[in-house]
């Protein structure tokens, strides 16, 4: 579960930064979560147009996970926090995973 959470956090971060399409995460994220990440990706992209120095720091370097912590909230819900660095900047990704059918799906992803 920790590896899956970490992978989802890195992929979601790459999607927000415009490195991959958010739709590639449809097997790991719910449609509502994908819609929210697409909105965030649009807002980040719009902001980066006027801040090229921020785009150079945020969009080109890889996202490197450093630690992860999680807690089972119930039998079918897991909440995790992943610390990522992009260059010298540190970010946290908070996620909520829930069993839907027979698969753990991310229902909430907050990157910041």
N, C-alpha and C positions, 0 to 999 in steps of 0.2 A: 504494500500500500504506500509505503514511503517513496519508493522509486516511481510509482505511478503518479503520485502527487507532485513530485519534483519534476517529472517529465511534463506534466500538464502545465505547471507553472512556467517552465522554460518555453514551451510552445505558445502559451497564451501571451507571454511577454514578447516573443518574436512576432506574433500576429498583430499585437498592438503597435509594434515598431514598424510594421509593414514588410517584414522579411518573408512571411508566409501569409497565405490567405486564411482568414478565420474559418472558412468553410472546411478546411482540412481537419478541423478538430471535431467534426460532427459525431464521431464515434465516442468521444470522451466528454463532450459538453452537451447540455440540454439546449434546445433551440432558443429559449429565453436567455440563457447565458451567452450563447453565440451572438444574439442580437445586441446585448449590452457591450460585448467586446468589439463588435463592429462599430458601434457608436463611439466608443472610446478611441478606437483606431482612427476614425474620421477626425475626431477632435484633436488628437495628437498630431496627425498629419497636417491639419490646418494650422495648428500652432507652430509646427516646425518650419512652415514656409516663411515665416517672418523672423525666425531665430535660427540661422544656419549654424551658429556656434553650439547651440544646444543639440541640434540634429547631429553634428559631428561627434558629440560625446555620447549620445543616447542611441543612435540608430545603426552605427557601423560595428561597434565592438560586440563580442559575444556576451550572452548572459551566463554567468557562472554561479551555480548554487553553492552556498556555504553551509547552511544548516537547515534542518527541517524539524518541526515539532508538530504533534497532532494529538487529538483526543477523540475517543469514541464517545459521542454524545448519546447515542442510543444503539440498538442492535443494527440499525440500518443507516446510521449517519456518522460521518467522520469529518471533523474540522481540522485543517492543517494551516500552518504558517511556514513559508519558505523564505529565507533570506537569500537574495540574489545580488550580485554586483555586476555592473556594466561599467567597465573601466574602473575609475576610482569612486563611482557613485554607488551607494547601497540602496536597495529597494526591498520591500516586503510584499509577498503575494499571499493573501489569505484566501482560502478556498473551503468550500463545503461540498463534500462528496456524499452521495446517497445511492443506495442500491435501487436501481430501476430495472425491473425484470430480473435478469441474472447478472447484471453488469453494474459496476460502480461508475456513476456519472457525476460530473462536476455540475452542481446546480447554482453555484455562486463563486465568482472569481473577482477579487478586488486586488488590483495591482497599483502600487504606489510607493 
